[in-house]
């Protein structure tokens, strides 16, 4: 039996199996997009967040968008579309 890789949520900072989390990725062309659980993995630098509304809000919340945890991990600005899609996935 193969071990599932663990990833840390950027909202609550707890570790979960990679397949249970929502992945936000910055592609090599500096485009930030959301990959829902079960979707094919998009190449690029990724950050993970629980599929829990509170964790998503924590990961997006900060004093300005440039200081939110997801922005920090991805080293790229998050668009309004990314915010909306993340919030839609957890509703």
Secondary structure by P-SEA (a helix, b strand, c coil): ccccbbbbbcccccccccccbbbbbbccccbbbbbcccccccccccccccccaaaaaaaaccccccccaaaaaacccccaaaaaaaaaaac
